[in-house]
Amino acid sequence: MTIRMSARVAGLAILAAELAASLFSADGPSNPVVWGIFFALQVAAIVWITDRRSLASLRLATPAALAGVSAAAVWTGLAFVAPVAATGNLLALVAIAAAGLVVALWPKRRTGRRLLPVVLIAAASAALMIFLAVNWVMPWDNRFVSNSHPPVWPMATRLVDPVLELAIFVLLALALGVDRLRARTRRRRAAAHQANALYIAGPNEMIVESADFRALPDLPS
């Protein structure tokens, strides 16, 4: 078994243990829909990363994903310094847009690479990380409570409901998937067209062309 397949088996085994622990726990997942989405994303990520054919795509996606994570980290740091930043969606949307803009304007981007996929990856990564920060990380700090938390005393900053960030991530991920499918379809059509253009009939090959077999008029007797 190769190292790549060993990593895939180990990752899927960890996810299986995570699934069993969540299903058989007393409380179960707090939000089954969101938990199911992220579990599916983890499975897809492990399968894709350990696929031999995804090496070139992984090299393309990694810098864009790091840009999105960096934008989300800046937003999270700002929220810890100024908690009011986490009470609305405005600064989060600015961070998501900034991640895509930085990748689009990055001066060392290789020529010949399509711009749309890396922009979608960067913005989707920022939206996902901000959602995770608001939903799971920041409520551990006593200065913050989730949007659905009951009133507490002393007063704490009530975080924004991150459903908008989750919706943005899902839409961008779907757009990225559609773009990749269209790009693959275009490549296959171009390869088929090139193969047909390079095909030349051999010297002993018979070429049958269509002919008009209309009935001849009767000759006069």
N, C-alpha and C positions, 0 to 999 in steps of 0.2 A: 504494500500500500504506500502511495506517495505521501509526501509531507502535505500537499494540498488537500488530498482526500482525508488524511488524518485530522487536519484542522477543521474540515467540514464536519466530520463525524463528532469531534469533540464539541464544536459549537452547537450542533443540533442536540447533542446529549445534554448540554447545559440548559438549553431552551426547554427540553423535555422535563428536566427536573424543576425548572421554573414554573412550567405549566402545571405539573403535578402538585407542587407546593401551593400554588394559587387556588387550584380547584378543590383541594382537600383541606384548606384552611377553614377555620371557624367562620370568619367574616367573608371570605371570598374577595374578589377584586372589587374595589370601591366603585369603579365605573366600568362595567363589562365591555361596553362598546369601544371606549378609548383603549382599554387594555388589549382587546382583541386586535385593534388596528396596529398597535405597537408590537404585539407579538408577531403578527404577519410581516411587519416591516423587518423585524429582526431575522426571521427565517429567510426572507428574500435577500437581505443584505449578506447573510452568511453564504447562501448558495451562489450569489453573484460574485462575491469577493473571491471565493475559492474556485471559481470557474476559470479554466485555462484560457478561454477565449476572451475574457473580460480584462485582460492585462492592460491593453491600450486604453480602454474606457476608464479603467481605474486610475491610470495616470492623468487622464483628463479631468476626472471628477474630484480627485483629492485636493488640489489647490482651491477649487471653487468651494468645496465643502468646508475647508479650513477658513476661508474668508467668511462664510456664513456663521461658523462657530465663533469666530473672533468678533463679528458684529453683535452677536447675542451676548458674548461675554462683556463687551463694552456697555451694552444696555443694562445687564444685570449689575455690573459695578456701579453704574450711575443710579440704579434703583436703590442700592444699599446706602449710597451716599445721600441721595435725595429721595426718600421713600415716595414722595408725591408723584414721581415719574412712573411708578408701578400702578397708579390708580386709574390710568386711561390707556387707550390704544395708540395715541398719536406718536409717542416716541418709539414705540415698538414698530409701528409701520415705517417710521423714518429709518430705523436700523435695518429692517428687511430690504427696503429700497436701496439703502446705502451699500449693502452687501452685493446686490446685483450690479450696481453702478460701478463699484470699485473693480469688480471682475471685468466688466465691459471696457473700462478705460485702462486696464493694467497694461503698461507699456511693453512688457516682455512676452505678451501672448503670441504664440507661434502663428505665423501666417498659414492660411489654408484650413484652419480649424473654424468650425461654425461657432458663432457667438451665442446663439440662443440657448443651447444646452447648458453651457457653463453659467450663464446668468440665472437660468431656472434652478440649477443645483445650488448656487450660492444663496439665492433668496429663500428657497425651500429649507435649506439647512438653518438659516437664521430664524425662520418662522418656527421650525420644530424645536430648536433649542430654547427659544423664548417661551414657548408653550410649556416645555418641561421645567424651566426655571420657575415659572409662575405657579404651575400646578403641583410640583413635587419638591422643589429645592427651597424656595423662599418661605413657605409656611413653617419650616423648621426654625426660622428665626422668630423670637418672641415679639419682634416689632411688627410682624405681618400676620394677617389671617387671610384665609381664602375667601373668595367672594360669597360663598354659601355658608360660611361659618356663623354660628349664633353670635349675638352681641357679647362682648367681653369687657372686663374692667381689670386693669386700666386700659384705656383706649389704645387700639393698635391700628395700623394702616391696613385697610381692607383692599386686597389686591383686585385688579381687574379680572373679569371673567375671560380666560384665554381662548374662548371658543372661536373668536375671529382669527387668531393666529393658527389654530388647528385647521380651520376651513381654508385659509390661505395655503398652508402646507399641502393639504389634500389636492387642491386645485392645481398648484404648481407641479406636484408629483404626477397628476394625471396628464397635464400638458407635456411634461417631459417624456412620459411613456408614449404619448401619441406622436411626439416629434421623433423619437427613436424608431418607432414602427414605420413612420413615413420615410425616414432616412434609409432604413434597411430595404424597404420596398423599392426606393429609387436606385439603390446600389444593385439590387438583383435585376431590375429592368435594364440598367445600363450594361451589366455584364452579359445579359442575354442578347441585347442589341449588338454588342461588340462581337459576340461569338457568331451571330448571324452574318455580320458584315465581313468577317474574316473567312467565312465558308466559301470555297471555290470548287466548282464541279471538277472532278478528275477527267483525264483525257479519254477514259473508256466508260465514262458514266453517261447513261442515257438520260436526257432531260425531256420529259413529256410536257408539252404545252397544250393548253385547251384549244379546241378547234370548233368551228361552226359546222355542225352536221345537219344542215337544212336539207330537206328532200328536194331532188332535182325535178324540174317540170317534165311532164310527159312529152316525148317527141311525136311529131305528127306522123301518122301512118302513110 
